[in-house]
Amino acid sequence: MANSKSALKRAQIAERNRLRNKAYKSAVRTLTKKFLVAVDNYAANPSPESKQEVNQRMSEAYSKIDRAVKRGVFHPNKGARKKSRLAKRFKSSVPETATAS
């Protein structure tokens, strides 16, 4: 237990930040999984609609990652690494005929 008012306040702030960080991390994981499902669907059945879905999911994931970095939940390099891995996963799943056109 905290021994002073300032220590008590720091403990409360740390708990508040922990919950906020947990929410951001959970949201990033959820959006990443939705993106990966959309990529798998696009790889199995390439169509303009599924590509649009993938782009929308990627945009949502990028946005949440950027917000987490801005709030200090993720280190900037971690955010960049996550976005890079999402883009790499999408690139590797694109059919060869779609990249040629």
Protein Blocks (a to p, Z undefined) as FASTA:
>chain_A
ZZbfklmmmmmmmmmmmmmmmmmmmmmmmmmmmmmmmmmmmmmmgcfklmmmmmmmmmmm
mmmmmmmmmnomacfklmmmmmmmmmmmmmmmpcfklmmZZ
